């Protein structure tokens, strides 16, 4: 049996790597000065916490009794601070060399019909979300409500990543914990549909290490496929908004969804959306701007 096909080799690698790390390096609270640590480096419980998996599951991984999925490998790679060579070795030991993080799926392209819809929604914030909740396209009203997506680097244009790591977007949500948990549950659905997606594994791994709330909610395995609901925002320019959020799935099986936010006519929220629409219709010099939808490059 070669090391690449021996689950015991994967367990030995995980054990050796966690022995090389300290809680401080991984963003964990330092143990009490008077408390003696029985192991060098990280404990199994600490690795499981960082990777948002159960201690029992991680223990069985180290013992070679279970086979890790690509998303789990992604979270472990981030939790254990593996460099590119170590990540490649991790995936080879797990027998998943075809799902290495450096091998990406083809970029998703927005359907022409979706782009036309965005162009026509001039007073209504709308986004096209990809299968991993990547923001693939948006209209000016959505940029005015959330943030200037065009000014962000492509990897940062992810709805879930913005919810957890972008201060402006996070503060926008009056019920952030509720909305963020729903977004995590929606990503869980995506993980079930494509469990070997390396980009999704990377996203889960990074957020698991960066944010304890994401780590805890991801570990709960809650799923959500709701297509409508209510969002409550507090915008820095127009104040509080209560908007209906509806999503429609693309019929082509791509996993893309159109997300539209609307308000009841005659309400303060409806008036606020009209104010936002008029604001994005002109640049800072007062000149009209192009109102067509923007697409991620």
C-alpha positions in Angstrom: 0.0 0.0 0.0 1.5 3.4 -1.0 1.4 6.4 1.3 -1.0 8.1 -1.1 -3.6 5.4 -0.6 -3.0 4.8 3.1 -5.4 6.7 5.4 -2.9 6.2 8.3 -0.4 8.4 6.4 -2.9 11.2 6.3 -3.5 10.8 10.1 0.2 10.9 10.7 0.6 14.1 8.7 -2.2 15.8 10.5 -0.8 14.8 13.9 2.7 16.0 13.0 1.4 19.3 11.6 -0.7 20.2 14.6 2.3 19.5 16.8 4.2 22.3 15.0 1.6 25.0 15.7 0.6 27.0 18.8 -2.8 28.4 19.8 -1.5 31.9 19.3 -0.4 31.2 15.7 -3.9 30.0 15.0 -5.8 32.9 16.6 -7.0 30.8 19.6 -7.0 32.2 23.2 -3.9 31.6 25.1 -4.2 28.9 27.8 -4.0 29.9 31.4 -0.4 30.5 32.4 -0.7 27.9 35.2 -2.3 25.2 33.1 0.1 22.6 31.8 -0.4 21.3 28.2 0.0 17.6 27.8 0.8 17.8 24.1 3.1 19.9 22.0 1.3 22.2 19.6 -2.4 22.1 19.1 -4.8 19.7 20.8 -7.2 17.6 18.7 -10.0 19.6 20.2 -8.4 22.9 19.0 -8.0 21.6 15.4 -11.6 20.4 15.3 -12.7 23.8 16.6 -10.8 25.7 13.9 -12.0 23.3 11.2 -15.7 23.4 12.3 -15.9 19.6 12.6 -16.6 17.4 15.6 -13.7 16.2 17.8 -14.9 12.6 17.2 -14.7 13.1 13.4 -11.3 14.6 13.6 -10.0 11.9 15.9 -11.2 9.2 13.4 -9.4 11.1 10.6 -6.1 11.0 12.6 -6.7 7.3 13.2 -7.4 6.6 9.5 -10.9 5.4 10.1 -12.8 7.9 7.8 -12.1 9.5 4.4 -12.3 13.3 4.4 -14.3 15.3 1.8 -12.8 18.2 -0.1 -14.6 20.8 2.0 -13.2 19.2 5.2 -9.7 19.1 3.7 -10.1 22.8 2.8 -10.9 23.8 6.4 -8.1 21.6 7.7 -5.6 23.2 5.3 -6.6 26.7 6.6 -6.7 25.6 10.2 -3.3 24.0 10.1 -1.8 26.9 8.1 -0.6 24.7 5.3 1.4 26.2 2.4 0.8 25.2 -1.2 3.1 22.2 -1.2 1.6 21.0 2.1 -1.9 21.4 0.7 -1.1 19.4 -2.4 0.4 16.7 -0.2 -2.7 16.7 2.1 -5.0 16.1 -0.9 -2.8 13.4 -2.3 -2.8 11.5 1.0 -6.5 11.8 1.1 -6.8 10.3 -2.4 -8.4 13.5 -3.7 -5.7 14.9 -6.0 -8.3 15.9 -8.5 -9.8 18.3 -6.0 -6.7 20.3 -5.0 -7.4 23.9 -4.1 -5.2 25.2 -6.9 -7.4 23.6 -9.5 -10.5 25.8 -10.0 -13.8 25.3 -11.7 -14.3 27.4 -14.9 -15.5 30.9 -14.1 -19.3 31.3 -14.1 -20.8 33.5 -16.7 -24.0 35.4 -16.2 -26.8 34.4 -18.6 -27.8 37.3 -21.1 -31.4 37.2 -19.8 -30.1 37.8 -16.2 -28.1 40.8 -17.4 -31.2 42.2 -19.2 -33.2 41.9 -16.1 -30.6 43.8 -14.1 -30.6 46.6 -16.7 -34.3 47.0 -16.5 -34.5 47.1 -12.6 -33.5 50.7 -12.2 -35.0 51.4 -8.7 -34.7 47.9 -7.3 -31.5 46.5 -5.9 -30.7 43.2 -7.6 -27.8 40.7 -7.7 -26.9 37.6 -9.6 -25.4 35.1 -7.2 -23.4 32.1 -8.3 -23.5 28.6 -6.9 -21.1 29.6 -4.1 -22.9 32.9 -3.4 -20.3 34.8 -5.5 -21.7 38.1 -6.6 -21.5 37.6 -10.4 -23.4 40.8 -11.5 -25.2 43.7 -9.9 -27.2 46.8 -10.8 -26.4 50.3 -9.6 -29.1 50.2 -6.9 -27.5 47.1 -5.4 -24.1 48.8 -5.3 -25.7 51.8 -3.6 -27.4 49.6 -1.0 -24.5 47.2 -0.2 -21.1 48.4 -1.4 -19.2 49.3 -4.6 -18.7 45.7 -5.8 -16.7 47.0 -8.7 -14.0 48.4 -6.4 -13.5 45.0 -4.7 -11.1 42.3 -5.9 -12.8 39.4 -7.5 -12.3 36.9 -4.6 -13.9 39.4 -2.2 -17.1 39.6 -4.3 -18.8 36.9 -2.4 -22.1 37.5 -0.6 -21.1 35.3 2.4 -17.5 36.6 2.6 -18.9 40.2 2.6 -21.4 39.4 5.4 -18.6 38.2 7.7 -15.5 40.3 6.7 -16.7 43.6 5.3 -17.5 46.1 8.1 -19.8 48.2 6.0 -21.9 45.3 4.8 -22.0 43.7 8.2 -23.2 46.9 9.8 -25.8 47.3 7.1 -27.8 44.3 8.4 -29.9 45.2 11.4 -30.5 41.5 12.1 -27.0 40.4 11.1 -26.9 37.1 13.1 -30.2 36.0 11.6 -29.2 36.9 8.0 -25.7 35.5 8.3 -26.9 32.2 9.6 -29.3 31.9 6.7 -26.5 32.6 4.3 -24.3 30.0 5.9 -27.2 27.5 5.6 -27.6 28.4 1.9 -23.9 27.7 1.4 -24.4 24.3 3.1 -26.9 23.5 0.3 -24.3 24.4 -2.3 -21.8 22.2 -0.6 -24.2 19.2 -0.8 -24.7 19.8 -4.5 -20.9 19.9 -5.3 -19.0 18.5 -2.3 -15.7 18.4 -4.2 -15.6 22.0 -5.3 -12.2 23.3 -4.3 -13.2 27.0 -4.4 -16.0 26.3 -2.0 -13.6 24.3 0.2 -11.2 27.3 0.3 -14.0 29.7 1.2 -15.3 27.5 4.0 -11.8 27.0 5.3 -10.9 30.7 5.3 -14.1 31.8 7.0 -13.9 29.0 9.6 -10.5 30.2 10.7 -11.3 33.9 10.5 -14.7 34.0 12.3 -15.9 32.0 15.3 -19.6 32.6 14.4 -19.1 31.1 11.0 -17.2 28.2 12.5 -20.0 27.4 14.9 -22.8 27.8 12.4 -21.1 25.8 9.7 -20.6 22.9 12.2 -24.4 22.9 12.9 -25.1 21.6 9.4 -28.2 23.7 9.1 -29.5 24.0 5.5 -31.8 26.6 4.0 -33.3 26.8 0.5 -35.8 29.6 1.2 -36.6 31.7 -1.9 -38.2 34.7 -0.1 -38.0 36.5 3.2 -37.7 39.9 4.8 -34.4 41.9 5.2 -34.0 44.8 7.6 -31.2 47.2 6.9 -29.8 50.4 8.3 -28.2 52.4 5.5 -25.7 55.2 6.2 -27.5 57.6 3.8 -31.2 56.8 3.9 -31.7 55.2 7.3 -33.8 52.1 8.1 -35.2 49.9 5.3 -37.5 46.9 5.5 -37.3 45.1 2.2 -38.8 41.9 0.7 -36.1 39.6 -0.6 -37.0 37.2 -3.4 -34.7 34.9 -5.3 -35.3 33.0 -8.5 -33.1 30.1 -9.7 -31.8 30.0 -13.3 -33.5 27.2 -15.2 -30.3 26.1 -16.9 -29.0 24.2 -13.9 -26.0 26.5 -13.4 -26.9 27.2 -9.7 -27.2 31.0 -10.5 -29.9 32.9 -8.7 -31.4 36.4 -9.2 -31.8 38.2 -5.8 -34.2 41.1 -5.9 -35.1 43.5 -3.0 -38.3 45.4 -3.1 -40.5 47.6 -0.8 -44.2 48.1 -0.6 -45.2 51.3 -2.5 -45.9 54.2 -0.3 -43.8 53.1 2.5 -40.7 54.9 3.9 -38.6 52.0 2.6 -39.9 52.5 -0.9 -39.1 56.2 -0.8 -35.6 55.4 0.5 -35.0 53.1 -2.5 -36.1 55.8 -4.9 -33.6 58.2 -3.2 -30.9 55.6 -3.6 -31.8 55.2 -7.3 -31.6 58.9 -7.9 -28.3 59.1 -6.0 -26.6 56.5 -8.2 -28.0 58.0 -11.4 -25.4 60.8 -11.1 -21.7 60.9 -10.4 -20.1 63.2 -7.7 -19.9 66.0 -10.3 -23.6 65.8 -11.0 -23.3 64.2 -14.4 -25.6 61.3 -15.4 -23.9 57.9 -15.2 -24.5 54.7 -17.1 -27.4 52.7 -15.4 -26.7 49.4 -17.0 -25.8 46.4 -14.9 -22.2 45.7 -13.9 -20.7 42.3 -14.3 -17.8 40.8 -12.4 -14.7 40.5 -14.5 
